[in-house]
Each structure stands twice: as C-alpha cells, then as structure tokens.
Amino acid sequence: MHQTLTPAGPARPSAAEANEAIRLLVETRVDGEWPSEAYEFLLTEWADGSHAEVSAGR
C-alpha cells in the first residue's frame, strides 16, 4: 500500500500573502534602512507563489 507523506513544515504563502507581507515590510521599516535580507526572502516567496498559481492554472 502506498502512503502519501504530509509535509513537516508550514505551507508556503500564496503570492497575494507574500505581496501583502512585502507591503507591510516596506511601510513599517525603521530608521530609513532598507531591509534587504527580509525583502529578498519575501520576494522569493512571492515569486514561488506566483509560479505555483500559474502552474496550477494550466
């Protein structure tokens, strides 16, 4: 019998959720410093979410 494994980690955010997180990050940054590492991480999450949504739509 074949079993399907459930992922151990949290699900990736959708593109819309990642986009909202990017907006919040930009709007709430402190000291005028650009949060490059956080922005890069969220941008990658957004791109992955966008890709998944496009692939699912095919």
C-alpha positions as CSV (number, residue, x, y, z in Angstrom):
1,M,0.0,0.0,0.0
2,H,1.3,3.5,-0.9
3,Q,1.2,6.2,1.7
4,T,1.3,9.9,0.9
5,L,3.6,11.9,3.3
6,T,2.4,15.2,4.7
7,P,5.0,18.0,4.6
8,A,6.5,18.7,8.0
9,G,6.9,22.4,7.6
10,P,4.4,25.2,7.1
11,A,2.9,25.7,3.7
12,R,4.3,28.4,1.5
13,P,2.3,31.6,1.4
14,S,0.3,32.5,-1.7
15,A,1.6,35.2,-4.0
16,A,-1.0,37.6,-2.5
17,E,0.1,36.8,1.1
18,A,3.7,37.3,0.2
19,N,2.9,40.6,-1.6
20,E,1.0,41.8,1.5
21,A,4.0,40.9,3.7
22,I,6.3,42.9,1.3
23,R,4.0,45.9,1.5
24,L,3.9,45.7,5.3
25,L,7.7,45.4,5.5
26,V,8.2,48.5,3.3
27,E,5.6,50.5,5.1
28,T,6.9,49.7,8.6
29,R,10.6,49.9,8.1
30,V,12.5,51.8,10.8
31,D,15.4,54.3,10.6
32,G,15.1,54.6,6.9
33,E,17.1,51.5,6.4
34,W,16.2,49.1,3.6
35,P,15.6,45.6,5.0
36,S,17.3,43.9,2.1
37,E,17.5,40.4,3.5
38,A,13.9,40.3,4.6
39,Y,12.8,41.9,1.3
40,E,14.8,39.3,-0.8
41,F,13.3,36.4,1.2
42,L,9.7,37.7,0.7
43,L,10.3,38.4,-2.9
44,T,11.4,34.8,-3.4
45,E,8.3,33.6,-1.6
46,W,6.2,35.9,-3.8
47,A,7.9,34.5,-7.0
48,D,7.4,30.9,-5.8
49,G,3.8,31.6,-5.0
50,S,3.2,33.3,-8.4
51,H,4.8,30.4,-10.2
52,A,2.7,27.8,-8.3
53,E,-0.5,29.8,-9.1
54,V,0.4,30.0,-12.8
55,S,1.3,26.3,-13.0
56,A,-2.0,25.3,-11.2
57,G,-3.9,27.3,-13.8
58,R,-2.6,25.4,-16.8
